[in-house]
Amino acid sequence: MSGDQLHVRGGHGGTRFGWDQLLLAAALLDGSAGDIHPVTRRIVELGVILGPGAALSPPTHYALSTDLEDARRSLMAAMVELQILADLVRISHETYFAADSYLDEQVHLAKSQVAHSAGGHLGLALAPLNPLAMAGTVGLQAGGGLLYAEAVGYRGATEDAINVSPEYAGGLIGLPPGMLNSRLQTADKGGSAERPLALSYATWVRAAGTLTGMTDSGRLDFRHVSSIPAGADTGSALRRTPNTVSDMMSGVRNAYTAPDEVKIREVETMEGRKVWIVDIPGTQDWSPDSASVYDVEGAVGGLALAEGPAGAAADTGQDTAALAEEQRQATLVMELVQQAMADAGVAADEAVILNGHSAGGIHAAALASDPAFLARYDVQFLHVAGAPIAHFDVGSNVKVLALEHVDDVPSGLDGAANPDLPNWTTVTSTAGTNELVDPAARVGQAHDIGRYVEQAGQVDQLGQPSAAAQPGHISAAAHTAALAAVIPSVAKVTVHTYRGTDAVYPRADRRRVPAPPLTAPTSTVGPRIVAPRTAGPLRVGLPRLQAPPSVAPPPS
Amino acid sequence: MTGSGSPHFTGGFCGTPGYEAEQAGGEITALAGTVDGIADSLGAAAAVEWDSAAADIFRDRVGDRQTQLRGAASQLRGAAATAQTHAEAVHSVELAEGGL
């Protein structure tokens, strides 16, 4: 990996949108071909009508008949070729996506074979309980994995690790190649499962947390903190018209200022309309379950929501209705956001923009995929950074912009690339990949909200007319123009801040485990980031971290 | 055009062969205009905004068909002129026969 650039997938310049446009054009060709047919038929009729004149002036009648026949043949040729072209577009469309799927499946199966072999080798090394062989094999495989991640990026390596994990495990325990893959993977990966493996993993982890008592569905303790003019608390960062992608991500960074908060920007335009911008931060406490709503339980629960209660029921054997209730309770962040929106006074006909970083992006995507939420609010945009949201069925009227980085591990936890859809643009950065830094620092930098704010600014630039020749301009321009159209001017911006804590969790005495994101601070707000000095768990502290004010006593 | 309002042409002109040839000339000119309209409508199909090799090929092919249709329209205008010549020739014969 080298070079600092943006790769844009999906949106108005994306492959899917392009093929959709070609299909529409093919339908136009069908229509044009249909319009030619009556003309050719009338030419034949005119030949019959002119027949009686043949005897009166044979030479001119012959010349006229010849001219008409030549024109008819040209029209017939054009009609047939238009129909052939329209058919070719349809056939090419199907062939392209079939070939794309086939290629993806074959690449996945090849990687799975390698993983099965690697798992088998580790199994052989473990069998004689020879420490030297075990250490050597583990070391070699870890080294190989790191080299692979350096080559394809840590996001791609994470996706691959998730997807080949069944076959690796199969090799390790001596199962035949392909056995676990065929049971755990979906059809596009050569399996028969109905749900993506990454979502099943999230559901299993959640279920394991509940079964072992490490996590509890919890109860939201909701508080309104403040409602103040934008910029009053953070200097000039949020004063100007918030209608760029950079403004969206700056708001999310601002939401990290204090723990356990969600911020809602109430924008009153000069035209008298209101637009609401919801900024959701990511994981702030790396305990399995804690007083913070932004803990691991919330992140995993949010990711599991992508497969819905029915999918989770199939994965765990539990009752669908019970799981629906459990999933609702598991995502206290979604409850926090919805209570905050209701308290702030968001009306059904006012535009809503959802923004989130990391797990905050998961929660934002879960809301933008919830039919009940979409029926209640006019969600027009979803902006996420470093969030694994590929499997969320986001509403088709919601314009999605997902920012990712090739080395951002959390982005890869869905085990899949984001869909290439007309309303969904994914912008992946390679910034910093040519710098020689240790893997932990590289991964940390890639996920940093400050870096994503910078990337958002690059997307804004890419959307400018001056960048028309650059790849990805069409998608970026379509999104940035739509965003600017929603907030063309600003009369007033008020920031509403709400805090949510989990009033019920298994071990209230558990010390808060600070969140990772990582590297040197890139801004004056957001998580305080500390680069690890040695290998080992990353540690990152939040500014002015303090215990939540209202925490229920731990259950006995 | 483009299928939503397909052109319909029916019926004869109920007159002498010379009159019918004259009327046919006018209709052939109208048909040429219809074909030009179809060629114009292909412009919408060629306006696919997609930066890809597939779209480039598609736009080229549609452009070829537009050229082909404009050629057919031109042939029809030539046929209309020939129809006029034919009508005059037939009229001459009709007048000569009437004079007899």
Interface residues (C-beta under 8 A of the other chain):
Chain A: H12 G13 T15 F17 G18 W19 Q21 L22 A25 A26 L28 L29 D30 G31 S32 G34 D35 I36 H37 P38 V39 R41 R42 I43 E45 L46 I49 L50 P52 G53 L56 S57 P59 T60 H61 A63 L64 D67 L68 D70 A71 S74 L75 A77 A78 E81 L82 L85 V89 S92 Y96 P471 I474
Chain B: M1 T2 G3 S4 S6 P7 H8 F9 T10 G12 F13 P17 G18 E20 A21 A24 E27 I28 L31 T34 V35 I38 S41 L42 A44 A45 A46 V48 E49 W50 D51 S52 A54 A55 F58 R61 V62 D64 R65 Q68 L69 G71 A72 Q75 L76 G78 A79 T82 A83 T85 H86 A89 V90 S92 V93 E94
